[in-house]
Amino acid sequence: MNWMQVEEYLRHDDRAILPLGSTEQHSYLRLTVDCILPERVAVDAAEPLGIPVFPVVPYGVTPYFREFPGSISLRVETHLHVVRDILDGMAHSGFKRILIVNGHGGNNAVQQYAQEWAADHPTCRVLFHNWWNAPRTWAKVQEIDPVASHGSWMENFPWTRLPDVAMPAEQRRMVDLARVRAIDPVALRAYLGDGNYGGFFQRPDEEMLALWQVAVEETRALLDGSWGEAT
């Protein structure tokens, strides 16, 4: 879209999506998994409704992965300032209903901040959506395979894997999440090895596409919902 198309859109609608991502290790998958997935689920959900999707914010909060080369982390303070400035700009343009589609668990401070921002902008509504663990999507993950985690099959879609990179065939045992949260980045790399938190590295594409359809529909339902208004 150019600015004139945005101006025309805002004459009849005020919804938009802001995807949040991260650039970090995902085992054998792309470093940008957490950028690709929220942006794509946002686009697939929004397209039939004609709602614009802003470019994904490609860096998030991931200090624990800093010993895996290519993993880039913002400070929480920096990340919140970036999100604030983007929301301010969107509101100034005229977007009053903003769905944040988040692709990275380390960005969850934005969920609380979005409530604070919206309280200071009473004409705006902001919804925060972790696409991968929203109720229907997570239920589908559990239906397919309950052993699922960071860097495992549940993030391995045709558009997040790399060509000519072979995946291990075995199911990795789940890591101890309490230990993961307690140790420093150097110890974490030594503990994780390839970076998969547990589960198979890949599952059949038909299962992944079925999961994706649920995620898209669940995201679209938020866009087409009440936005907190009484029904």
C-alpha positions in Angstrom: 0.0 0.0 0.0 1.0 3.6 -0.5 0.0 6.4 1.8 -3.0 7.4 -0.3 -4.3 3.8 -0.2 -3.9 3.9 3.6 -5.8 7.2 3.8 -8.6 5.7 1.8 -8.8 2.6 3.9 -9.0 4.6 7.1 -12.2 6.3 5.8 -14.1 3.1 6.4 -12.0 0.9 8.8 -9.5 1.5 11.6 -8.1 -2.1 12.1 -4.5 -3.1 11.6 -2.0 -5.8 12.6 1.4 -5.3 14.1 3.5 -8.6 14.1 6.3 -8.9 16.6 9.2 -11.3 16.0 12.7 -12.2 17.1 16.0 -13.2 15.4 17.3 -16.1 17.3 18.4 -19.8 17.2 15.7 -22.3 16.2 17.9 -25.4 16.1 18.1 -26.5 12.4 15.4 -23.9 11.3 15.9 -20.4 10.2 17.0 -17.7 12.7 13.9 -15.7 11.6 11.3 -18.3 12.4 9.7 -16.0 15.0 9.5 -13.3 12.3 8.2 -15.4 9.5 5.4 -17.1 11.4 3.6 -14.1 13.1 3.8 -12.0 9.9 2.5 -14.9 7.7 -0.3 -15.9 10.0 -1.3 -12.2 10.2 -1.3 -11.8 6.4 -3.3 -15.0 5.9 -5.8 -14.0 8.5 -6.2 -10.4 7.4 -6.3 -10.8 3.6 -9.9 -11.8 3.2 -10.9 -9.0 5.5 -8.9 -6.4 3.6 -7.0 -5.4 6.8 -3.5 -4.1 6.5 -0.5 -5.8 8.2 2.5 -3.7 9.1 6.0 -5.2 8.7 7.1 -7.5 11.4 9.4 -6.0 14.1 12.3 -8.4 13.5 14.2 -8.1 16.8 12.9 -9.1 20.2 14.0 -10.0 23.8 16.2 -13.1 23.8 19.2 -12.6 26.0 19.3 -16.3 27.0 20.3 -17.3 23.4 23.1 -14.8 23.0 25.7 -17.6 22.8 24.1 -19.0 19.7 25.6 -17.0 16.8 23.1 -14.9 14.9 20.8 -14.5 17.9 20.2 -10.8 18.5 18.5 -9.4 21.6 17.1 -6.1 22.5 16.8 -5.0 26.1 13.3 -5.1 27.4 13.3 -1.3 27.9 14.5 -0.8 24.3 11.8 -3.2 22.9 9.0 -1.5 24.8 10.2 1.9 23.6 10.2 0.7 20.0 6.7 -0.8 20.4 5.5 2.4 22.0 6.7 4.6 19.1 5.1 2.3 16.6 1.8 2.3 18.4 2.0 6.0 18.7 2.6 6.3 15.0 -0.3 3.9 14.1 -2.7 5.8 16.3 -1.7 9.2 14.9 -2.4 7.8 11.4 -5.9 6.8 12.5 -5.6 3.1 13.4 -7.8 2.7 16.5 -8.0 -1.1 16.7 -4.6 -2.8 16.6 -4.0 -6.5 16.9 -0.4 -7.3 18.0 0.4 -10.8 16.7 3.4 -12.0 18.7 5.8 -14.8 17.5 8.2 -14.9 20.5 7.6 -15.7 24.1 10.4 -13.4 25.2 8.3 -10.4 24.0 5.6 -11.0 26.5 6.3 -7.8 28.4 4.5 -6.1 25.6 1.3 -7.7 26.7 1.3 -5.8 29.9 2.6 -2.6 28.3 -0.1 -2.7 25.6 -2.7 -2.4 28.4 -0.9 0.5 29.8 -0.6 2.2 26.4 -4.3 1.6 25.7 -5.2 3.1 29.0 -3.4 6.3 27.9 -5.2 6.2 24.5 -8.9 5.6 25.5 -10.1 5.9 21.9 -7.9 2.9 20.9 -8.2 -0.9 21.4 -5.1 -3.1 21.5 -5.3 -6.9 21.5 -2.2 -9.1 22.2 -2.1 -12.5 20.5 0.5 -15.2 21.0 -0.5 -17.0 17.9 1.2 -20.4 18.7 -0.3 -20.9 22.2 -3.7 -19.4 21.7 -6.4 -21.9 22.9 -7.5 -23.5 19.6 -4.0 -23.5 18.1 -2.4 -25.1 21.2 -5.2 -27.7 21.4 -4.3 -28.6 17.8 -0.7 -28.9 18.7 -1.5 -31.2 21.5 -3.8 -33.3 19.3 -1.0 -33.8 16.8 1.8 -34.4 19.2 2.0 -33.3 22.9 5.8 -33.3 22.8 6.3 -29.9 21.1 8.5 -27.0 22.0 10.9 -24.3 20.8 12.9 -25.4 17.7 10.9 -28.6 17.3 8.4 -29.8 14.7 5.8 -27.3 15.8 7.8 -24.5 14.2 8.9 -26.5 11.2 6.7 -25.4 8.3 7.7 -25.4 4.7 8.4 -21.7 4.9 10.6 -21.9 8.1 13.0 -24.7 7.1 16.2 -24.3 5.1 16.9 -26.2 1.9 19.5 -28.9 2.0 19.5 -29.0 5.9 18.7 -32.6 7.1 16.6 -33.0 10.2 17.4 -35.6 12.8 14.9 -38.4 12.8 14.6 -39.1 16.5 12.3 -37.5 19.0 14.3 -35.4 21.5 13.4 -35.7 25.1 12.0 -32.5 26.7 14.5 -30.3 28.5 14.1 -29.3 32.1 12.4 -26.0 31.7 13.1 -25.0 35.3 16.8 -25.5 34.7 16.6 -23.6 31.3 15.1 -20.6 33.1 17.8 -20.6 35.8 21.1 -21.0 34.0 23.2 -18.4 32.2 23.6 -18.2 28.4 26.9 -20.1 28.3 25.5 -23.0 30.4 22.3 -22.9 28.3 24.1 -23.5 25.1 26.0 -26.4 26.6 22.7 -27.9 28.0 20.6 -27.5 24.8 23.1 -28.6 22.2 21.4 -28.0 18.9 18.7 -25.7 20.5 15.6 -27.9 20.3 13.8 -27.9 23.6 12.2 -31.3 22.9 10.1 -33.3 20.4 10.5 -34.5 16.9 12.3 -32.1 14.6 9.8 -32.5 11.7 6.3 -33.9 11.2 4.4 -34.5 7.9 3.4 -31.3 6.0 -0.3 -32.3 6.0 -0.3 -32.1 9.8 1.5 -28.8 9.7 -0.9 -27.3 7.2 -3.8 -28.4 9.3 -2.3 -26.7 12.3 -1.7 -23.6 10.3 -5.3 -23.4 9.2 -6.5 -23.4 12.8 -4.0 -20.7 13.7 -5.1 -18.5 10.8 -8.8 -19.0 11.6 -8.2 -18.2 15.3 -6.3 -15.0 14.4 -9.0 -14.0 12.0 -11.7 -14.5 14.6 -10.0 -11.9 16.8 -9.9 -9.4 13.9 -13.6 -9.9 13.2 -14.6 -10.0 16.9 -16.0 -7.5 19.3 -12.7 -5.9 20.3 -13.9 -5.8 23.9 -17.2 -4.0 23.1 -20.4 -5.4 24.6 -22.3 -7.7 22.3 
